Amino acid sequence: MPDFSSVPDVIGTPWILRGRDPVTGWDCLGCAEVMQARVLGTPELNSLGLYAADDQRGPAALFLAHFQAGVSLYRACAVRTAGAIILFRMGRRPVHCGLYLGQGQFLHASERAGTVISNLSDPDYARAEADYYLPA
């Protein structure tokens, strides 16, 4: 059972591309991976570490490329599994990711708002398709 007690502590953390720190900042993938490890009590995975620092793809695209490349840090899981990383796509293009908290809510870091909790019914996310991933 996921333990979401640490989630309120990170609300407001700023968005920083390639960041992975809940104090100084992170991007959507850093937020999702760090917090997934905390809530599930598993070792922290770092799929961004698999890419060169000059890779210009966004965090969601890196996560999808990593998963599709067969590097087995993650496995697909049932839709709306609490504690899973949720990957939003528009068509085949990954656009954002976060940590699914249950009851339609997810934690994520956005460029404009920092780290927040949003709902899947929000217009920005309701239009997107979503896939869910847990550590392998």
N, C-alpha and C positions, 0 to 999 in steps of 0.2 A: 504494500500500500504506500503510495507516494506521501511524503511529508512536506507540505507546502508552507510550513511555518516560517521559512526564511524569505518567502516571496515579498512580503511588505517591506523588508529591509532594503530591497534594490529598486523600488519604485523611485523614479526621478534620476537614476543613473544616466549620465549623458551618452549620446551615440558618438562613437569614434570608430571609423573604418579600421578593421582588423584588430580592434580592441577586444580584450578578454578579461577586464578587471571590473568587478562590481562597484568599485569606488571611483576610479579615474575614468572609466568608460569602456564601452564595448559596442559592437555592431549586433545585428539581429542574430547572426550565427554564434558569436561569442556568448551572448546572453543565453541563447537556447542551450548550448552545450554545457556551459558552466552551471546553469541552474538545473538542467536535467540531472547532472551528477549529484548535485546537492539534494534534490527532492527524492531521487531514487536510491541514494546512498551507494552509488557506483563510482568507479574511477572516472575522472574527467577525461573525456575524449577531446581531441583537438584536430579536427579535419582541416582547419586552416593551415596547420603545420605541414601539411602534405604539399603545399603549393609555394612557388617562389614568391618572394616579397613583392616583386614587380608585376605579379599577375593582376590584371585590371578588372577581372570579373568581380561582380558583387558577391556578398556572402551567400545568398540563396543559390546563385548559380554555381558557386564552388561546392556547396553541400550536395547539390544534385549531381554535379560532375563526379564528385568523390564517390557517391553512392552507386552511380551507374558504372563507374570504372571497376566495380567489383571488389574494392577495398572493403573488407568486411567489418567496419566499425559499427555499422547500423543494419537493422533489418526492418522491412516494412511491417506494420502491425495494423490491427483493426482501426477503423475510423473512430475518432473521438476517444482514444485511449488516454486517460489521465497520466501525465508524466512523459508523454511522447513529444518529440519535436514535430511540429506541424509545418509543412512546406507548402506555401501558396504558389500556384501557377496560373498564368493567363495563357491558355492554350498549352503549348509545351514549354513555355518560357518560365523558369522560376523567378519569382519577384520578391519574396519575403519569407521569413521563417520566424517561429516563436516556440514557446513551450505551452502545450495544451494543459490547462488546469482543471478541466471538467466543466460541466454545466454551460457549455458554449463559450467559455472564457479562455483567453490565452495571454501569456506574458510575452512581451516583445520589446525590442529597442527600435525606435524609429528616428530618422534624421530630424524630423520637425518637433517631436514631443519627448524624446528621450525614452526611458523605460517606463512602460505603462501596461495596464491590463485592458484588453479590448474584448469585444464580443464578436463571435462569428456572424452575427446578424447585422453588424455595422456595414453600411454600404460599401466601404472600401474593401471589405473581405468577403462579403456575401457573394460577390460576382466571381471570385476566384475559386478554382478547384483546389482541393487540399489533399495531401498525402501525409501519413503519420509514420514516424520512425522511432524505434527504441534501440538501445545499445544491443549489439549482437551477442 
